[in-house]
Amino acid sequence: MIQSVIETKLSEAFAPEHLEVLNESYMHNVPEGSESHFKVVIVSDEFESKRLIARHRAVNQVLAEELANHIHALSIHTYTKSEWAESGNAPDSPMCMGGGK
């Protein structure tokens, strides 16, 4: 199961205070039960003093194998503890607009 692999790898790499890995494949034109579109919300001390692009690169590096072989789309939302305390949630993902839906 790709979702559990993502959760394990991100937990080991970032020791997050908060981690959500959401399979959003159902929002896209893919077969039922697919694991191809994910949203990651991660809150970690590892992101302190790092720019957004560096945070995303770090997540992409940890998930390089999955991105190359299994994941079609990955929405990444990275926060420090203080950023998360301010916002408390990540933005909702839009429904797919293409692919025949």
C-alpha positions in Angstrom: 0.0 0.0 0.0 1.6 3.2 -1.2 -0.1 5.4 1.4 1.5 3.5 4.3 4.9 3.6 2.6 4.7 7.4 2.3 3.6 7.7 6.0 6.5 5.5 7.1 9.2 7.3 5.1 8.0 10.8 6.1 7.8 9.8 9.8 11.3 8.4 9.7 12.8 11.3 7.8 11.1 14.2 9.6 9.8 13.0 13.0 6.7 15.1 12.4 4.5 16.5 15.2 1.6 16.2 12.7 1.4 14.1 9.6 -1.6 13.5 7.2 -1.2 11.4 4.1 -4.5 11.6 2.2 -5.2 9.4 -0.9 -7.1 11.8 -3.1 -7.1 9.5 -6.1 -10.9 9.3 -5.9 -11.0 13.0 -6.9 -9.5 12.1 -10.3 -10.3 10.0 -13.4 -8.5 6.8 -12.2 -9.8 3.3 -11.5 -11.5 2.8 -8.2 -9.0 1.8 -5.4 -6.1 3.6 -7.1 -3.2 5.1 -5.1 -1.8 7.7 -7.5 -2.8 11.1 -6.2 -1.8 12.1 -2.6 -1.9 15.1 -0.4 0.7 15.4 2.4 0.4 17.7 5.4 3.5 17.6 7.6 4.5 19.7 10.6 8.1 19.3 11.7 11.0 21.1 13.4 13.0 20.1 10.3 11.3 22.9 8.4 12.5 25.7 10.8 14.4 28.4 8.9 13.9 26.6 5.5 12.2 28.2 2.6 9.2 26.5 1.0 11.1 25.2 -2.0 13.7 23.6 0.3 11.0 21.9 2.3 9.3 20.5 -0.8 12.6 19.3 -2.2 13.3 17.5 1.0 9.9 15.7 0.9 10.4 14.9 -2.8 13.8 13.5 -2.1 12.5 11.2 0.6 9.7 10.0 -1.7 11.9 9.9 -4.9 11.2 6.2 -5.6 7.5 6.5 -5.1 7.3 9.6 -7.3 9.2 7.9 -10.0 7.2 4.7 -10.0 3.8 5.0 -8.3 2.6 8.5 -7.6 1.1 10.6 -10.4 0.5 13.7 -8.3 1.6 14.9 -4.9 0.3 18.0 -3.1 2.7 19.0 -0.4 1.9 21.3 2.6 4.8 21.8 5.0 4.6 23.7 8.2 6.7 24.6 11.2 5.0 24.2 14.6 4.3 27.9 14.8 3.0 28.1 11.3 0.7 25.1 12.0 -0.5 26.7 15.3 -1.5 29.8 13.3 -3.3 28.1 10.4 -4.4 24.8 12.0 -5.2 23.2 8.6 -4.1 22.9 5.0 -6.1 24.2 2.1 -8.7 21.8 0.5 -7.7 20.2 -2.8 -9.8 21.0 -5.8 -11.6 18.3 -7.7 -10.0 17.2 -10.9 -11.0 19.3 -13.9 -9.6 17.1 -16.6 -9.3 13.5 -17.7 -12.9 13.1 -18.8 -14.6 13.9 -15.5 
